[in-house]
Amino acid sequence: MAAFNEISSAQLMRLIGTPRCPVLIDVCIDSDFTDDPYLIPTARRQDHTDIGSMIGHLTGQEVVVICQKGQKLSHGVAARLRNQGYQAQVLAGGNIGWAAAGLPRIPAAAIPGPLWVTRHRPKIDRIACPWLIRRFVNRDAEFMFVPSAQVLDVADRFNATPFDIPDTFWSRRGDMCTFDTMIAEFNLGHPALDALATVVRAADTDRHDLAPQAAGLLAISVGLSRMYRDDAEQLAAGMLVYDAMYRWARDGQDEGHDWPADRTP
């Protein structure tokens, strides 16, 4: 059981993927990270002695500090952050406890820089993928939507990562969509994300037989694209849609709705 000022792996996993997720700071020493180069989803590496740099990335959010075992480094950093007025907790058991629980861990080498670029006028995959990145990989990721013919040149000039573009790494593979590719490459396989991925794939590839929710997701996605001329505004609205879809996939799939409840067939 998590002690005072600690959060358990199960409790933290319930927050990851939602807008309520705390800022996660990984303060493992370099040798430990070299031996086990994985990050808990959205965690950012920081030197445990550089409190000033940590604070520079915070704007009042709650914080969870992570080290290898959830002991001296994380407790010391969390105490110093609390001294600065932040609500800081420690992940009980640290990275080792998280791994033992079988929860998703991202290979650090798989994470590109924070800047991404894709085709403008997104519909499904190009909204779902930014949602996945911000909620599970890098909460500060930035997305550029540009004309299709300019994507690769923009990627080159701005050192951005192209996605959902043919013949690039972060794109469709066979019958899978780019959302599937990202879940695989970021090692994010998890029942809720796997269920959501099926709906995204079904809607994005027009295979509604895979998931009955696909038609609804397609309708909402097309509606959003008609509502917003600005792709960044559309992404902001789409984030709420996928937040809701993720909560359905995580713990709402068994809920139905009928009215009146005593209606006979």
C-alpha positions in Angstrom: 0.0 0.0 0.0 1.3 3.5 -0.8 2.4 5.5 2.2 2.0 9.2 3.0 2.9 11.3 -0.1 3.1 8.2 -2.3 0.9 7.1 -5.1 0.6 3.4 -6.2 1.2 2.2 -9.7 -2.5 1.3 -10.1 -3.6 4.7 -8.9 -1.2 6.5 -11.3 -2.2 4.3 -14.3 -5.8 5.4 -13.7 -4.7 9.0 -14.2 -2.4 8.5 -17.2 -4.3 9.1 -20.4 -6.6 11.6 -18.8 -6.4 15.4 -18.5 -6.0 15.0 -14.8 -2.7 13.2 -15.1 0.1 14.8 -13.0 3.4 15.9 -14.4 5.7 12.9 -14.2 9.4 13.5 -13.5 11.9 10.7 -13.7 15.0 11.3 -11.6 16.8 8.0 -12.0 20.5 8.3 -12.1 22.1 7.8 -15.5 23.6 4.3 -14.7 20.2 3.0 -13.7 18.6 4.5 -16.8 21.3 3.0 -19.1 20.5 -0.4 -17.6 16.8 0.0 -18.1 16.1 2.8 -20.7 12.3 2.9 -20.4 10.0 5.7 -19.3 6.5 5.6 -17.7 4.1 7.2 -20.2 4.5 11.0 -20.3 7.5 11.0 -17.8 10.3 13.4 -18.5 13.9 12.8 -17.3 15.5 15.3 -15.0 18.7 15.5 -12.9 17.6 15.1 -9.3 19.8 18.0 -8.3 18.4 20.5 -10.8 15.3 21.6 -9.0 15.3 25.0 -10.8 15.0 23.3 -14.2 12.1 21.1 -12.9 10.2 24.1 -11.6 10.7 25.8 -15.0 8.5 23.2 -16.6 5.7 23.4 -14.0 2.8 25.8 -13.9 1.0 24.7 -10.8 0.2 21.1 -11.8 0.4 18.2 -9.4 3.7 16.3 -9.7 4.7 12.6 -9.3 8.4 12.0 -8.9 9.8 8.7 -10.1 13.2 7.0 -9.4 14.3 3.4 -9.8 12.9 2.0 -6.5 10.7 4.9 -5.1 13.1 5.7 -2.3 15.7 8.4 -1.5 15.9 10.2 -4.8 12.2 10.6 -5.5 11.4 11.4 -1.8 14.1 14.0 -1.6 13.0 15.7 -4.9 9.3 15.6 -3.9 10.1 17.1 -0.5 12.0 20.0 -2.2 9.2 20.6 -4.7 6.7 20.7 -1.8 8.9 23.3 -0.2 8.4 25.4 -3.3 4.6 25.1 -3.0 3.9 22.2 -5.4 1.8 19.2 -4.7 4.4 16.5 -5.2 4.1 12.7 -4.6 6.4 9.7 -5.1 5.6 6.7 -7.2 5.6 3.8 -4.7 8.0 1.2 -5.9 9.4 3.4 -8.6 10.2 2.1 -12.1 10.9 -1.4 -10.8 7.4 -1.6 -9.2 5.8 -0.2 -12.3 7.5 -2.8 -14.5 6.6 -5.6 -12.1 2.9 -4.6 -12.4 3.1 -5.2 -16.1 2.1 -1.6 -17.0 3.2 0.1 -20.2 6.7 1.4 -20.5 8.0 3.4 -23.4 11.4 2.7 -24.9 13.1 6.1 -24.5 14.9 5.7 -27.8 11.6 5.5 -29.6 10.5 9.0 -28.5 11.2 11.7 -31.2 11.5 15.4 -30.4 8.4 17.4 -29.4 7.6 18.8 -32.8 5.4 16.8 -35.3 4.0 17.6 -38.7 1.3 16.1 -40.9 -1.2 16.9 -43.6 -3.8 19.7 -42.9 -7.5 19.1 -42.6 -7.3 16.1 -40.3 -10.2 13.7 -39.8 -9.5 10.6 -37.7 -5.9 9.3 -37.5 -4.5 12.8 -37.6 -6.5 13.7 -34.5 -6.2 10.3 -32.7 -2.4 10.3 -33.0 -1.8 13.7 -31.5 -4.1 12.7 -28.7 -2.1 9.6 -28.0 1.2 11.5 -28.1 0.0 14.2 -25.7 -1.7 11.8 -23.3 0.8 9.0 -23.2 4.2 10.1 -24.7 4.9 13.9 -24.4 2.3 16.2 -22.9 4.1 19.2 -24.4 4.2 17.9 -28.0 3.4 20.4 -30.7 1.7 19.6 -34.0 1.9 21.4 -37.3 -0.8 20.9 -40.0 0.4 21.9 -43.5 -0.4 21.2 -47.1 0.3 17.6 -48.1 3.0 18.6 -50.6 4.9 20.5 -48.0 5.0 18.0 -45.1 8.4 16.5 -45.7 10.1 19.8 -46.5 8.6 21.4 -43.4 9.8 18.3 -41.4 13.3 18.8 -42.7 13.5 22.6 -42.2 12.0 22.5 -38.7 13.4 19.2 -37.5 9.9 17.9 -37.0 8.7 14.3 -37.2 6.3 13.6 -40.0 3.4 11.3 -39.3 0.5 9.7 -41.2 2.3 10.3 -44.5 3.0 7.5 -47.0 6.6 6.1 -47.0 7.5 7.5 -43.6 8.1 5.6 -40.3 5.1 6.9 -38.4 2.5 5.9 -40.9 0.1 3.1 -41.9 1.4 -0.5 -42.1 -0.6 -3.0 -44.0 -4.2 -3.0 -42.7 -3.2 -1.0 -39.6 -3.5 2.7 -39.3 -0.9 5.2 -37.9 -2.5 5.0 -34.4 -1.8 1.3 -34.4 1.8 2.0 -35.4 2.3 4.4 -32.6 0.9 2.0 -30.0 3.2 -0.7 -31.2 6.4 1.5 -31.4 5.8 3.2 -28.1 5.0 -0.2 -26.4 1.7 1.1 -25.2 -0.3 -2.1 -25.6 -3.0 -2.1 -22.9 -6.6 -3.3 -22.9 -8.2 0.2 -23.0 -5.9 1.5 -25.7 -6.2 -1.7 -27.7 -10.0 -1.4 -27.6 -9.8 2.3 -28.7 -7.3 1.4 -31.4 -9.8 -1.1 -32.9 -12.5 1.7 -33.1 -10.0 4.2 -34.6 -8.8 1.6 -37.2 -12.4 0.7 -38.1 -13.4 4.3 -38.6 -10.2 5.4 -40.4 -10.1 2.5 -42.8 -13.9 2.3 -43.4 -14.2 -1.2 -41.9 -17.1 -0.6 -39.6 -17.7 -4.3 -39.1 -14.7 -4.2 -36.7 -16.4 -2.0 -34.2 -20.0 -0.7 -34.0 -18.6 2.6 -32.6 -16.7 3.3 -35.8 -19.7 4.9 -37.6 -20.2 7.3 -34.7 -16.5 8.2 -34.5 -16.5 8.9 -38.3 -19.6 11.1 -38.0 -18.1 13.1 -35.1 -14.8 13.5 -36.9 -16.4 14.7 -40.2 -18.6 17.1 -38.2 -15.6 18.6 -36.4 -13.8 19.0 -39.7 -16.8 21.0 -40.9 -17.0 23.1 -37.7 -13.4 24.3 -37.6 -11.4 26.0 -40.3 -8.3 26.1 -38.1 -6.7 22.7 -37.6 -5.3 23.6 -34.2 -8.7 24.5 -32.9 -10.1 21.3 -34.4 -7.4 19.3 -32.6 -8.3 21.0 -29.3 -11.9 20.0 -29.7 -10.9 16.5 -30.9 -8.8 16.0 -27.7 -12.1 16.1 -25.7 -13.6 13.5 -28.1 -10.7 11.1 -27.6 -10.6 11.7 -23.8 -14.2 10.5 -23.7 -13.5 7.6 -26.1 -10.6 6.5 -23.9 -12.8 6.6 -20.7 -15.4 4.5 -22.5 -12.7 2.0 -23.6 -11.2 1.9 -20.2 -14.3 1.4 -18.0 -17.5 2.1 -19.8 -17.9 -0.6 -22.4 -20.4 -2.6 -20.4 -22.8 0.4 -20.0 -25.8 0.7 -22.3 -28.7 3.1 -22.4 -32.4 2.6 -23.0 -35.6 4.6 -22.3 -38.0 3.9 -20.8 -36.2 1.2 -18.9 -39.3 -1.0 -18.7 -40.0 -0.9 -22.4 -41.0 -4.2 -23.9 -39.6 -5.3 -27.2 
